[in-house]
Amino acid sequence: LHMGKTMKEDLTVVAKYINKLYPPEFNVFSIYAELYHNYFTSQAKKNAESHLEDKDIYLLLSWVHNFYPKDMRKDHALAMELDKVQLGSLLPSSLSKELENKYLDSEEVTVKNSLSRCLDKEIQRWKEDKEPEKLNGHFQSELLGIFVIQSIYSSQKRAEDISKAVGEELSRRLLKELPAFLRSYRDAFEDFKEKSKKHRHYKPILIANINNCWNFR
């Protein structure tokens, strides 16, 4: 953040005041921009090649795909001059792709584990001597129906905020995870139906799970 702010502010000063003090053939703005860019890319590459936590990978990818090319280089005071320089990306495409794959692998596992824990909690609730909650007057599982959908949606949204391509790839992966989760849910529900017919809230629990189907569709 400090590096990005410094680069943006300094290049704005160069564009507004320093550039016009030199003859055009000196390419003063280009020289400043390339030096800042080269330093920024060296630091980004250094970070990318070190051990990064998942949140750091996400932040670095956000800089590569969004903050740097859009927020900084498309700034109204700099865009016209920077378009002439053709600075390129903060990271080599191979390294950027490697980070994207790490992020996607991690996010896929995170969502998968989250859905699994959610189902385990739901199964545990079926065993309790407790009537399901009502939403809009109907029995429904807020934990299962709403949490699962929100987990998938928010994960997709975060990925799309990095780039459209990353968002599409994660969506493709999660479209495999959702059916797997639904099969596990169906099997657990069938097991409950067979073995828990004497449960005091058997019928409301059945209704709640049937009502969940609409949300999942």
KOLNUGU-579094 format. One record per residue: y, x, z of N, C-alpha, C in turn; residue in three letters; residue number from 1. Coordinates in nm, 4 decimals. Layout:
BEGIN
(site (Y,X,Z),(Y,X,Z),(Y,X,Z),"ALA",NUM)
...
//
This chain:
BEGIN
(site (-0.1205,0.0834,0.0000),(0.0000,0.0000,0.0000),(0.1255,0.0868,0.0000),"LEU",1)
(site (0.1237,0.1914,0.0823),(0.2395,0.2808,0.0886),(0.2601,0.3508,-0.0449),"HIS",2)
(site (0.1494,0.3997,-0.1036),(0.1577,0.4681,-0.2324),(0.2096,0.3753,-0.3415),"MET",3)
(site (0.1577,0.2526,-0.3432),(0.1999,0.1557,-0.4441),(0.3467,0.1204,-0.4297),"GLY",4)
(site (0.3905,0.1002,-0.3054),(0.5309,0.0655,-0.2799),(0.6228,0.1805,-0.3201),"LYS",5)
(site (0.5826,0.3037,-0.2845),(0.6629,0.4212,-0.3181),(0.6764,0.4371,-0.4688),"THR",6)
(site (0.5633,0.4252,-0.5379),(0.5641,0.4398,-0.6840),(0.6536,0.3344,-0.7485),"MET",7)
(site (0.6398,0.2110,-0.7040),(0.7169,0.1014,-0.7619),(0.8667,0.1204,-0.7383),"LYS",8)
(site (0.9036,0.1529,-0.6157),(1.0455,0.1693,-0.5829),(1.1062,0.2900,-0.6550),"GLU",9)
(site (1.0327,0.4016,-0.6578),(1.0859,0.5223,-0.7213),(1.0999,0.5041,-0.8721),"ASP",10)
(site (1.0002,0.4434,-0.9346),(1.0081,0.4230,-1.0795),(1.1182,0.3245,-1.1161),"LEU",11)
(site (1.1463,0.2317,-1.0261),(1.2569,0.1385,-1.0501),(1.3897,0.2132,-1.0518),"THR",12)
(site (1.4059,0.3080,-0.9598),(1.5269,0.3917,-0.9565),(1.5370,0.4751,-1.0845),"VAL",13)
(site (1.4223,0.5315,-1.1280),(1.4212,0.6122,-1.2510),(1.4618,0.5260,-1.3705),"VAL",14)
(site (1.4035,0.4063,-1.3785),(1.4311,0.3178,-1.4928),(1.5774,0.2735,-1.4958),"ALA",15)
(site (1.6332,0.2430,-1.3790),(1.7697,0.1875,-1.3741),(1.8786,0.2938,-1.3814),"LYS",16)
(site (1.8555,0.4096,-1.3207),(1.9649,0.5053,-1.3042),(1.9396,0.6433,-1.3662),"TYR",17)
(site (1.8215,0.7001,-1.3420),(1.7970,0.8391,-1.3823),(1.7700,0.8516,-1.5323),"ILE",18)
(site (1.6985,0.7556,-1.5863),(1.6575,0.7604,-1.7271),(1.7758,0.7807,-1.8212),"ASN",19)
(site (1.8839,0.7108,-1.7953),(1.9993,0.7145,-1.8870),(2.0831,0.8422,-1.8740),"LYS",20)
(site (2.0532,0.9258,-1.7744),(2.1267,1.0515,-1.7578),(2.0724,1.1631,-1.8462),"LEU",21)
(site (1.9565,1.1375,-1.9099),(1.8927,1.2390,-1.9937),(1.8822,1.1903,-2.1374),"TYR",22)
(site (1.8766,1.2809,-2.2337),(1.8561,1.2409,-2.3730),(1.7202,1.1721,-2.3887),"PRO",23)
(site (1.7061,1.0766,-2.4810),(1.5805,1.0018,-2.4995),(1.4598,1.0919,-2.5213),"PRO",24)
(site (1.4799,1.2051,-2.5927),(1.3649,1.2919,-2.6239),(1.3059,1.3604,-2.5007),"GLU",25)
(site (1.3752,1.3547,-2.3877),(1.3213,1.4124,-2.2642),(1.2107,1.3252,-2.2040),"PHE",26)
(site (1.2082,1.1977,-2.2423),(1.1042,1.1057,-2.1924),(1.0913,1.1107,-2.0393),"ASN",27)
(site (1.2054,1.1048,-1.9739),(1.2073,1.1214,-1.8276),(1.1217,1.0163,-1.7566),"VAL",28)
(site (1.1373,0.8912,-1.7960),(1.0598,0.7870,-1.7279),(0.9099,0.8093,-1.7470),"PHE",29)
(site (0.8691,0.8453,-1.8682),(0.7269,0.8674,-1.8969),(0.6696,0.9788,-1.8095),"SER",30)
(site (0.7484,1.0852,-1.7940),(0.7009,1.1983,-1.7128),(0.6812,1.1556,-1.5679),"ILE",31)
(site (0.7809,1.0874,-1.5116),(0.7693,1.0376,-1.3741),(0.6480,0.9441,-1.3608),"TYR",32)
(site (0.6365,0.8482,-1.4538),(0.5296,0.7482,-1.4476),(0.3924,0.8136,-1.4546),"ALA",33)
(site (0.3764,0.9112,-1.5437),(0.2463,0.9776,-1.5589),(0.2103,1.0583,-1.4346),"GLU",34)
(site (0.3099,1.1245,-1.3759),(0.2828,1.2036,-1.2541),(0.2417,1.1132,-1.1374),"LEU",35)
(site (0.3153,1.0042,-1.1191),(0.2784,0.9086,-1.0131),(0.1406,0.8491,-1.0400),"TYR",36)
(site (0.1185,0.8086,-1.1637),(-0.0090,0.7467,-1.2009),(-0.1254,0.8440,-1.1782),"HIS",37)
(site (-0.1076,0.9681,-1.2187),(-0.2157,1.0673,-1.2024),(-0.2489,1.0889,-1.0556),"ASN",38)
(site (-0.1448,1.0910,-0.9716),(-0.1710,1.1083,-0.8282),(-0.2412,0.9840,-0.7722),"TYR",39)
(site (-0.1944,0.8690,-0.8122),(-0.2541,0.7428,-0.7648),(-0.4007,0.7337,-0.8062),"PHE",40)
(site (-0.4290,0.7674,-0.9316),(-0.5679,0.7597,-0.9793),(-0.6572,0.8611,-0.9075),"THR",41)
(site (-0.6024,0.9792,-0.8774),(-0.6834,1.0799,-0.8062),(-0.7202,1.0312,-0.6667),"SER",42)
(site (-0.6255,0.9636,-0.5999),(-0.6529,0.9091,-0.4661),(-0.7514,0.7920,-0.4730),"GLN",43)
(site (-0.7347,0.7066,-0.5744),(-0.8272,0.5936,-0.5911),(-0.9681,0.6443,-0.6188),"ALA",44)
(site (-0.9799,0.7452,-0.7041),(-1.1110,0.8024,-0.7372),(-1.1746,0.8667,-0.6143),"LYS",45)
(site (-1.0935,0.9369,-0.5372),(-1.1423,1.0001,-0.4141),(-1.1977,0.8947,-0.3183),"LYS",46)
(site (-1.1247,0.7850,-0.3035),(-1.1714,0.6762,-0.2165),(-1.2982,0.6115,-0.2714),"ASN",47)
(site (-1.3016,0.5906,-0.4020),(-1.4156,0.5231,-0.4640),(-1.5441,0.6034,-0.4485),"ALA",48)
(site (-1.5312,0.7338,-0.4443),(-1.6494,0.8211,-0.4350),(-1.6922,0.8471,-0.2910),"GLU",49)
(site (-1.6152,0.7978,-0.1949),(-1.6527,0.8126,-0.0538),(-1.7317,0.6897,-0.0085),"SER",50)
(site (-1.7828,0.6954,0.1134),(-1.8581,0.5811,0.1655),(-1.7600,0.4704,0.2041),"HIS",51)
(site (-1.7742,0.3553,0.1403),(-1.6822,0.2448,0.1650),(-1.7546,0.1247,0.2240),"LEU",52)
(site (-1.6899,0.0592,0.3185),(-1.7397,-0.0684,0.3676),(-1.7156,-0.1753,0.2608),"GLU",53)
(site (-1.7851,-0.2878,0.2742),(-1.7740,-0.3940,0.1740),(-1.6294,-0.4399,0.1553),"ASP",54)
(site (-1.5570,-0.4559,0.2665),(-1.4182,-0.5048,0.2563),(-1.3294,-0.4025,0.1861),"LYS",55)
(site (-1.3635,-0.2719,0.2001),(-1.2849,-0.1682,0.1335),(-1.3115,-0.1668,-0.0167),"ASP",56)
(site (-1.4369,-0.1919,-0.0537),(-1.4714,-0.2014,-0.1960),(-1.3945,-0.3165,-0.2598),"ILE",57)
(site (-1.3904,-0.4299,-0.1895),(-1.3182,-0.5460,-0.2409),(-1.1698,-0.5137,-0.2582),"TYR",58)
(site (-1.1112,-0.4464,-0.1604),(-0.9689,-0.4131,-0.1665),(-0.9400,-0.3156,-0.2808),"LEU",59)
(site (-1.0246,-0.2149,-0.2962),(-1.0041,-0.1173,-0.4028),(-1.0167,-0.1829,-0.5404),"LEU",60)
(site (-1.1152,-0.2707,-0.5569),(-1.1303,-0.3431,-0.6833),(-1.0096,-0.4344,-0.7089),"LEU",61)
(site (-0.9555,-0.4906,-0.6021),(-0.8365,-0.5749,-0.6171),(-0.7183,-0.4928,-0.6679),"SER",62)
(site (-0.7073,-0.3684,-0.6209),(-0.6024,-0.2800,-0.6698),(-0.6247,-0.2460,-0.8172),"TRP",63)
(site (-0.7487,-0.2157,-0.8523),(-0.7798,-0.1751,-0.9895),(-0.7520,-0.2871,-1.0888),"VAL",64)
(site (-0.7927,-0.4094,-1.0530),(-0.7864,-0.5212,-1.1487),(-0.6611,-0.6076,-1.1355),"HIS",65)
(site (-0.5998,-0.6086,-1.0186),(-0.4896,-0.7028,-0.9958),(-0.3588,-0.6385,-0.9526),"ASN",66)
(site (-0.3569,-0.5810,-0.8316),(-0.2315,-0.5340,-0.7749),(-0.1623,-0.4313,-0.8655),"PHE",67)
(site (-0.2403,-0.3330,-0.9122),(-0.1809,-0.2255,-0.9914),(-0.1399,-0.2713,-1.1317),"TYR",68)
(site (-0.2305,-0.3306,-1.2093),(-0.1909,-0.3688,-1.3454),(-0.0981,-0.4899,-1.3530),"PRO",69)
(site (-0.1051,-0.5798,-1.2552),(-0.0278,-0.7043,-1.2638),(0.0954,-0.7034,-1.1746),"LYS",70)
(site (0.0771,-0.6797,-1.0457),(0.1903,-0.6857,-0.9538),(0.2875,-0.5687,-0.9718),"ASP",71)
(site (0.2316,-0.4497,-0.9948),(0.3184,-0.3327,-1.0064),(0.3680,-0.3112,-1.1488),"MET",72)
(site (0.2750,-0.3012,-1.2417),(0.3122,-0.2601,-1.3773),(0.3734,-0.3732,-1.4597),"ARG",73)
(site (0.3602,-0.4958,-1.4117),(0.4242,-0.6075,-1.4815),(0.5534,-0.6516,-1.4124),"LYS",74)
(site (0.5976,-0.5721,-1.3142),(0.7240,-0.6005,-1.2472),(0.8362,-0.6021,-1.3518),"ASP",75)
(site (0.9281,-0.6979,-1.3391),(1.0298,-0.7183,-1.4431),(1.1156,-0.5946,-1.4667),"HIS",76)
(site (1.1350,-0.5133,-1.3633),(1.2196,-0.3951,-1.3774),(1.1464,-0.2790,-1.4447),"ALA",77)
(site (1.0123,-0.2868,-1.4497),(0.9336,-0.1732,-1.4988),(0.8516,-0.2030,-1.6236),"LEU",78)
(site (0.8204,-0.3282,-1.6454),(0.7235,-0.3644,-1.7488),(0.7574,-0.3063,-1.8856),"ALA",79)
(site (0.8822,-0.3183,-1.9279),(0.9199,-0.2734,-2.0615),(0.8988,-0.1224,-2.0776),"MET",80)
(site (0.9384,-0.0461,-1.9761),(0.9229,0.0989,-1.9827),(0.7762,0.1407,-1.9705),"GLU",81)
(site (0.7024,0.0748,-1.8800),(0.5630,0.1120,-1.8590),(0.4751,0.0784,-1.9793),"LEU",82)
(site (0.5118,-0.0254,-2.0520),(0.4347,-0.0610,-2.1715),(0.4386,0.0510,-2.2755),"ASP",83)
(site (0.5425,0.1329,-2.2727),(0.5544,0.2431,-2.3681),(0.4676,0.3623,-2.3291),"LYS",84)
(site (0.4292,0.3682,-2.1997),(0.3612,0.4874,-2.1491),(0.2096,0.4809,-2.1644),"VAL",85)
(site (0.1524,0.3600,-2.1576),(0.0061,0.3428,-2.1713),(-0.0694,0.4270,-2.0674),"GLN",86)
(site (-0.0568,0.3890,-1.9424),(-0.1134,0.4691,-1.8338),(-0.2645,0.4536,-1.8144),"LEU",87)
(site (-0.3196,0.3412,-1.8511),(-0.4630,0.3212,-1.8299),(-0.4938,0.2659,-1.6922),"GLY",88)
(site (-0.6221,0.2611,-1.6600),(-0.6675,0.2016,-1.5342),(-0.6608,0.3017,-1.4199),"SER",89)
(site (-0.6675,0.2503,-1.2976),(-0.6697,0.3376,-1.1801),(-0.8002,0.4156,-1.1685),"LEU",90)
(site (-0.9099,0.3581,-1.2176),(-1.0412,0.4217,-1.2082),(-1.1061,0.4292,-1.3456),"LEU",91)
(site (-1.1897,0.5299,-1.3698),(-1.2704,0.5311,-1.4920),(-1.3592,0.4065,-1.4958),"PRO",92)
(site (-1.3860,0.3551,-1.6136),(-1.4622,0.2301,-1.6250),(-1.6002,0.2413,-1.5618),"SER",93)
(site (-1.6638,0.3586,-1.5718),(-1.7980,0.3760,-1.5140),(-1.7946,0.3635,-1.3624),"SER",94)
(site (-1.6924,0.4223,-1.3007),(-1.6799,0.4168,-1.1550),(-1.6408,0.2760,-1.1096),"LEU",95)
(site (-1.5524,0.2130,-1.1858),(-1.5138,0.0756,-1.1550),(-1.6357,-0.0170,-1.1634),"SER",96)
(site (-1.7174,0.0023,-1.2657),(-1.8377,-0.0797,-1.2835),(-1.9355,-0.0576,-1.1683),"LYS",97)
(site (-1.9471,0.0653,-1.1237),(-2.0357,0.0969,-1.0112),(-1.9902,0.0237,-0.8849),"GLU",98)
(site (-1.8599,0.0232,-0.8595),(-1.8069,-0.0479,-0.7430),(-1.8278,-0.1987,-0.7563),"LEU",99)
(site (-1.8089,-0.2511,-0.8760),(-1.8296,-0.3945,-0.8992),(-1.9733,-0.4341,-0.8684),"GLU",100)
(site (-2.0685,-0.3506,-0.9122),(-2.2097,-0.3808,-0.8862),(-2.2420,-0.3752,-0.7373),"ASN",101)
(site (-2.1818,-0.2792,-0.6671),(-2.2019,-0.2717,-0.5216),(-2.1469,-0.3968,-0.4545),"LYS",102)
(site (-2.0283,-0.4370,-0.4973),(-1.9674,-0.5572,-0.4410),(-2.0535,-0.6803,-0.4684),"TYR",103)
(site (-2.0983,-0.6955,-0.5929),(-2.1785,-0.8123,-0.6311),(-2.3102,-0.8165,-0.5546),"LEU",104)
(site (-2.3757,-0.7004,-0.5411),(-2.5026,-0.6941,-0.4667),(-2.4809,-0.7364,-0.3217),"ASP",105)
(site (-2.3743,-0.6822,-0.2622),(-2.3447,-0.7125,-0.1221),(-2.3104,-0.8595,-0.1033),"SER",106)
(site (-2.2271,-0.9143,-0.1922),(-2.1845,-1.0538,-0.1800),(-2.3022,-1.1486,-0.2002),"GLU",107)
(site (-2.3901,-1.1136,-0.2925),(-2.5087,-1.1966,-0.3171),(-2.5975,-1.2023,-0.1934),"GLU",108)
(site (-2.6194,-1.0875,-0.1311),(-2.7011,-1.0817,-0.0091),(-2.6334,-1.1571,0.1048),"VAL",109)
(site (-2.5024,-1.1411,0.1166),(-2.4267,-1.2098,0.2222),(-2.4404,-1.3611,0.2108),"THR",110)
(site (-2.4221,-1.4136,0.0892),(-2.4333,-1.5583,0.0684),(-2.5767,-1.6049,0.0934),"VAL",111)
(site (-2.6731,-1.5297,0.0438),(-2.8145,-1.5651,0.0627),(-2.8493,-1.5737,0.2114),"LYS",112)
(site (-2.8063,-1.4738,0.2881),(-2.8337,-1.4733,0.4322),(-2.7596,-1.5857,0.5036),"ASN",113)
(site (-2.6384,-1.6131,0.4587),(-2.5592,-1.7205,0.5173),(-2.6274,-1.8561,0.4966),"SER",114)
(site (-2.6781,-1.8801,0.3767),(-2.7465,-2.0060,0.3480),(-2.8756,-2.0173,0.4295),"LEU",115)
(site (-2.9445,-1.9067,0.4429),(-3.0694,-1.9069,0.5202),(-3.0436,-1.9398,0.6669),"SER",116)
(site (-2.9384,-1.8786,0.7239),(-2.9039,-1.9067,0.8640),(-2.8621,-2.0521,0.8808),"ARG",117)
(site (-2.7902,-2.1034,0.7831),(-2.7457,-2.2422,0.7883),(-2.8645,-2.3374,0.7907),"CYS",118)
(site (-2.9632,-2.3113,0.7069),(-3.0822,-2.3965,0.7028),(-3.1597,-2.3876,0.8344),"LEU",119)
(site (-3.1693,-2.2674,0.8885),(-3.2387,-2.2504,1.0178),(-3.1712,-2.3332,1.1272),"ASP",120)
(site (-3.0373,-2.3330,1.1280),(-2.9637,-2.4124,1.2264),(-2.9875,-2.5617,1.2063),"LYS",121)
(site (-2.9922,-2.6016,1.0788),(-3.0131,-2.7425,1.0482),(-3.1515,-2.7887,1.0941),"GLU",122)
(site (-3.2516,-2.7073,1.0670),(-3.3891,-2.7398,1.1087),(-3.3957,-2.7516,1.2602),"ILE",123)
(site (-3.3240,-2.6616,1.3286),(-3.3214,-2.6658,1.4749),(-3.2564,-2.7954,1.5240),"GLN",124)
(site (-3.1538,-2.8418,1.4529),(-3.0862,-2.9661,1.4915),(-3.1773,-3.0870,1.4731),"ARG",125)
(site (-3.2643,-3.0827,1.3731),(-3.3590,-3.1937,1.3535),(-3.4518,-3.2087,1.4745),"TRP",126)
(site (-3.4776,-3.0974,1.5395),(-3.5712,-3.0981,1.6527),(-3.5051,-3.1454,1.7816),"LYS",127)
(site (-3.3730,-3.1472,1.7848),(-3.3022,-3.1888,1.9057),(-3.3039,-3.3413,1.9193),"GLU",128)
(site (-3.2944,-3.3873,2.0421),(-3.2901,-3.5320,2.0669),(-3.1458,-3.5799,2.0507),"ASP",129)
(site (-3.1001,-3.5751,1.9254),(-2.9594,-3.6019,1.8995),(-2.9442,-3.6681,1.7629),"LYS",130)
(site (-2.8627,-3.7729,1.7582),(-2.8385,-3.8424,1.6321),(-2.7468,-3.7587,1.5431),"GLU",131)
(site (-2.7696,-3.7575,1.4110),(-2.6817,-3.6821,1.3204),(-2.5382,-3.7335,1.3257),"PRO",132)
(site (-2.4453,-3.6485,1.2866),(-2.3047,-3.6879,1.2832),(-2.2800,-3.7836,1.1668),"GLU",133)
(site (-2.1695,-3.8581,1.1791),(-2.1305,-3.9472,1.0705),(-2.0025,-3.8963,1.0055),"LYS",134)
(site (-2.0008,-3.8999,0.8746),(-1.8817,-3.8663,0.7974),(-1.8468,-3.9870,0.7125),"LEU",135)
(site (-1.7243,-4.0368,0.7306),(-1.6814,-4.1581,0.6594),(-1.7783,-4.2751,0.6809),"ASN",136)
(site (-1.8304,-4.2825,0.8045),(-1.9167,-4.3946,0.8395),(-2.0612,-4.3806,0.7972),"GLY",137)
(site (-2.0976,-4.2652,0.7399),(-2.2361,-4.2464,0.6929),(-2.2975,-4.1242,0.7607),"HIS",138)
(site (-2.4267,-4.1349,0.7917),(-2.4971,-4.0194,0.8465),(-2.4966,-3.9067,0.7435),"PHE",139)
(site (-2.4603,-3.7871,0.7895),(-2.4553,-3.6737,0.6988),(-2.4548,-3.5455,0.7797),"GLN",140)
(site (-2.5007,-3.4386,0.7183),(-2.4983,-3.3097,0.7854),(-2.3778,-3.2304,0.7378),"SER",141)
(site (-2.2776,-3.2220,0.8224),(-2.1585,-3.1437,0.7869),(-2.1951,-2.9968,0.7712),"GLU",142)
(site (-2.2829,-2.9490,0.8607),(-2.3232,-2.8091,0.8578),(-2.3881,-2.7743,0.7245),"LEU",143)
(site (-2.4842,-2.8569,0.6843),(-2.5603,-2.8241,0.5644),(-2.4828,-2.8557,0.4375),"LEU",144)
(site (-2.4427,-2.9819,0.4222),(-2.3797,-3.0231,0.2978),(-2.2486,-2.9535,0.2695),"GLY",145)
(site (-2.1637,-2.9426,0.3725),(-2.0298,-2.8874,0.3505),(-2.0295,-2.7350,0.3588),"ILE",146)
(site (-2.0980,-2.6798,0.4589),(-2.0959,-2.5350,0.4783),(-2.1552,-2.4609,0.3591),"PHE",147)
(site (-2.2680,-2.5103,0.3082),(-2.3342,-2.4425,0.1958),(-2.2439,-2.4409,0.0734),"VAL",148)
(site (-2.1861,-2.5554,0.0423),(-2.1001,-2.5655,-0.0759),(-1.9759,-2.4775,-0.0597),"ILE",149)
(site (-1.9165,-2.4788,0.0597),(-1.7983,-2.3970,0.0834),(-1.8313,-2.2477,0.0763),"GLN",150)
(site (-1.9483,-2.2097,0.1266),(-1.9886,-2.0681,0.1226),(-1.9965,-2.0184,-0.0206),"SER",151)
(site (-2.0593,-2.0988,-0.1062),(-2.0742,-2.0598,-0.2464),(-1.9389,-2.0613,-0.3167),"ILE",152)
(site (-1.8614,-2.1677,-0.2935),(-1.7319,-2.1796,-0.3613),(-1.6371,-2.0662,-0.3214),"TYR",153)
(site (-1.6275,-2.0385,-0.1916),(-1.5339,-1.9353,-0.1454),(-1.5762,-1.7979,-0.1951),"SER",154)
(site (-1.7076,-1.7747,-0.2037),(-1.7565,-1.6479,-0.2562),(-1.7205,-1.6326,-0.4030),"SER",155)
(site (-1.7372,-1.7388,-0.4795),(-1.6993,-1.7366,-0.6213),(-1.5495,-1.7135,-0.6379),"GLN",156)
(site (-1.4714,-1.7794,-0.5542),(-1.3252,-1.7682,-0.5630),(-1.2800,-1.6246,-0.5347),"LYS",157)
(site (-1.3375,-1.5618,-0.4330),(-1.3019,-1.4229,-0.4020),(-1.3334,-1.3314,-0.5202),"ARG",158)
(site (-1.4492,-1.3539,-0.5813),(-1.4896,-1.2710,-0.6953),(-1.3963,-1.2926,-0.8140),"ALA",159)
(site (-1.3592,-1.4163,-0.8387),(-1.2668,-1.4467,-0.9495),(-1.1299,-1.3845,-0.9261),"GLU",160)
(site (-1.0918,-1.3691,-0.7988),(-0.9633,-1.3070,-0.7675),(-0.9624,-1.1585,-0.8043),"ASP",161)
(site (-1.0808,-1.0966,-0.8106),(-1.0893,-0.9578,-0.8573),(-1.0693,-0.9562,-1.0085),"ILE",162)
(site (-1.1558,-1.0295,-1.0789),(-1.1412,-1.0428,-1.2247),(-1.2292,-1.1573,-1.2720),"SER",163)
(site (-1.1981,-1.2075,-1.3879),(-1.2755,-1.3179,-1.4458),(-1.4202,-1.2755,-1.4683),"LYS",164)
(site (-1.4406,-1.1530,-1.5162),(-1.5759,-1.1036,-1.5451),(-1.6600,-1.0926,-1.4183),"ALA",165)
(site (-1.5992,-1.0419,-1.3108),(-1.6714,-1.0299,-1.1831),(-1.7056,-1.1689,-1.1294),"VAL",166)
(site (-1.6112,-1.2617,-1.1424),(-1.6351,-1.3995,-1.0979),(-1.7499,-1.4636,-1.1746),"GLY",167)
(site (-1.7537,-1.4431,-1.3049),(-1.8599,-1.5018,-1.3870),(-1.9958,-1.4422,-1.3528),"GLU",168)
(site (-1.9993,-1.3125,-1.3266),(-2.1265,-1.2481,-1.2924),(-2.1783,-1.2966,-1.1571),"GLU",169)
(site (-2.0887,-1.3105,-1.0599),(-2.1335,-1.3601,-0.9296),(-2.1800,-1.5051,-0.9407),"LEU",170)
(site (-2.1098,-1.5853,-1.0187),(-2.1515,-1.7248,-1.0390),(-2.2917,-1.7307,-1.0974),"SER",171)
(site (-2.3181,-1.6429,-1.1930),(-2.4521,-1.6385,-1.2542),(-2.5585,-1.6051,-1.1500),"ARG",172)
(site (-2.5267,-1.5101,-1.0631),(-2.6231,-1.4706,-0.9593),(-2.6441,-1.5822,-0.8570),"ARG",173)
(site (-2.5338,-1.6459,-0.8171),(-2.5444,-1.7497,-0.7149),(-2.6143,-1.8745,-0.7680),"LEU",174)
(site (-2.6077,-1.8959,-0.8997),(-2.6792,-2.0093,-0.9585),(-2.8300,-1.9915,-0.9498),"LEU",175)
(site (-2.8737,-1.8692,-0.9204),(-3.0156,-1.8445,-0.8934),(-3.0464,-1.8663,-0.7452),"LYS",176)
(site (-2.9500,-1.8307,-0.6610),(-2.9707,-1.8431,-0.5166),(-2.9712,-1.9894,-0.4714),"GLU",177)
(site (-2.8860,-2.0709,-0.5314),(-2.8758,-2.2107,-0.4882),(-3.0075,-2.2869,-0.5072),"LEU",178)
(site (-3.0721,-2.2816,-0.6240),(-3.2012,-2.3506,-0.6382),(-3.3067,-2.2998,-0.5394),"PRO",179)
(site (-3.3047,-2.1690,-0.5131),(-3.4006,-2.1126,-0.4166),(-3.3756,-2.1716,-0.2778),"ALA",180)
(site (-3.2476,-2.1818,-0.2421),(-3.2128,-2.2427,-0.1138),(-3.2551,-2.3897,-0.1098),"PHE",181)
(site (-3.2272,-2.4624,-0.2169),(-3.2602,-2.6053,-0.2211),(-3.4114,-2.6282,-0.2116),"LEU",182)
(site (-3.4890,-2.5382,-0.2709),(-3.6356,-2.5501,-0.2587),(-3.6794,-2.5311,-0.1137),"ARG",183)
(site (-3.6194,-2.4314,-0.0470),(-3.6509,-2.4086,0.0949),(-3.6109,-2.5295,0.1787),"SER",184)
(site (-3.4944,-2.5851,0.1471),(-3.4459,-2.7046,0.2172),(-3.5415,-2.8216,0.1963),"TYR",185)
(site (-3.5813,-2.8426,0.0724),(-3.6727,-2.9534,0.0411),(-3.8052,-2.9367,0.1165),"ARG",186)
(site (-3.8609,-2.8153,0.1152),(-3.9888,-2.7900,0.1825),(-3.9775,-2.8149,0.3326),"ASP",187)
(site (-3.8661,-2.7702,0.3926),(-3.8460,-2.7911,0.5366),(-3.8301,-2.9393,0.5676),"ALA",188)
(site (-3.7614,-3.0104,0.4815),(-3.7392,-3.1535,0.5020),(-3.8700,-3.2313,0.4878),"PHE",189)
(site (-3.9493,-3.1950,0.3875),(-4.0805,-3.2602,0.3693),(-4.1689,-3.2368,0.4914),"GLU",190)
(site (-4.1618,-3.1179,0.5452),(-4.2412,-3.0851,0.6640),(-4.1962,-3.1698,0.7827),"ASP",191)
(site (-4.0645,-3.1853,0.7973),(-4.0123,-3.2693,0.9054),(-4.0567,-3.4145,0.8878),"PHE",192)
(site (-4.0499,-3.4644,0.7670),(-4.0892,-3.6037,0.7396),(-4.2349,-3.6296,0.7787),"LYS",193)
(site (-4.3197,-3.5330,0.7520),(-4.4622,-3.5499,0.7800),(-4.4945,-3.5373,0.9290),"GLU",194)
(site (-4.4284,-3.4457,0.9966),(-4.4693,-3.4097,1.1329),(-4.3841,-3.4735,1.2431),"LYS",195)
(site (-4.2745,-3.5378,1.2073),(-4.1810,-3.5834,1.3117),(-4.1550,-3.7331,1.3071),"SER",196)
(site (-4.2511,-3.8093,1.2665),(-4.2311,-3.9532,1.2515),(-4.2032,-4.0237,1.3843),"LYS",197)
(site (-4.2405,-3.9600,1.4955),(-4.2169,-4.0198,1.6265),(-4.0843,-3.9748,1.6884),"LYS",198)
(site (-4.0094,-3.8947,1.6139),(-3.8786,-3.8499,1.6625),(-3.7883,-3.9718,1.6830),"HIS",199)
(site (-3.7138,-3.9727,1.7940),(-3.6322,-4.0888,1.8292),(-3.5261,-4.1188,1.7233),"ARG",200)
(site (-3.4788,-4.0151,1.6541),(-3.3742,-4.0340,1.5522),(-3.4285,-4.0032,1.4122),"HIS",201)
(site (-3.5540,-4.0315,1.3932),(-3.6204,-3.9999,1.2663),(-3.5477,-4.0613,1.1469),"TYR",202)
(site (-3.5198,-4.1914,1.1556),(-3.4579,-4.2602,1.0417),(-3.3162,-4.2094,1.0120),"LYS",203)
(site (-3.2274,-4.1969,1.1135),(-3.0930,-4.1421,1.0846),(-3.0968,-4.0021,1.0238),"PRO",204)
(site (-3.1930,-3.9194,1.0689),(-3.2038,-3.7839,1.0135),(-3.2448,-3.7902,0.8670),"ILE",205)
(site (-3.3369,-3.8797,0.8346),(-3.3756,-3.8980,0.6944),(-3.2562,-3.9425,0.6106),"LEU",206)
(site (-3.1823,-4.0395,0.6620),(-3.0655,-4.0911,0.5881),(-2.9615,-3.9801,0.5668),"ILE",207)
(site (-2.9378,-3.9021,0.6723),(-2.8389,-3.7934,0.6632),(-2.8772,-3.6948,0.5534),"ALA",208)
(site (-3.0043,-3.6612,0.5458),(-3.0479,-3.5645,0.4449),(-3.0457,-3.6228,0.3045),"ASN",209)
(site (-3.0782,-3.7507,0.2930),(-3.0684,-3.8156,0.1612),(-2.9226,-3.8185,0.1158),"ILE",210)
(site (-2.8315,-3.8458,0.2098),(-2.6887,-3.8484,0.1757),(-2.6362,-3.7108,0.1347),"ASN",211)
(site (-2.7004,-3.6053,0.1855),(-2.6597,-3.4695,0.1469),(-2.6815,-3.4437,-0.0019),"ASN",212)
(site (-2.7794,-3.5119,-0.0595),(-2.8154,-3.4856,-0.1994),(-2.6971,-3.5064,-0.2936),"CYS",213)
(site (-2.6149,-3.6071,-0.2637),(-2.5001,-3.6339,-0.3503),(-2.4039,-3.5148,-0.3514),"TRP",214)
(site (-2.3786,-3.4580,-0.2323),(-2.2887,-3.3418,-0.2250),(-2.3438,-3.2233,-0.3036),"ASN",215)
(site (-2.4745,-3.2014,-0.2913),(-2.5333,-3.0879,-0.3615),(-2.5297,-3.1081,-0.5123),"PHE",216)
(site (-2.5467,-3.2315,-0.5577),(-2.5338,-3.2560,-0.7018),(-2.3925,-3.2216,-0.7495),"ARG",217)
//
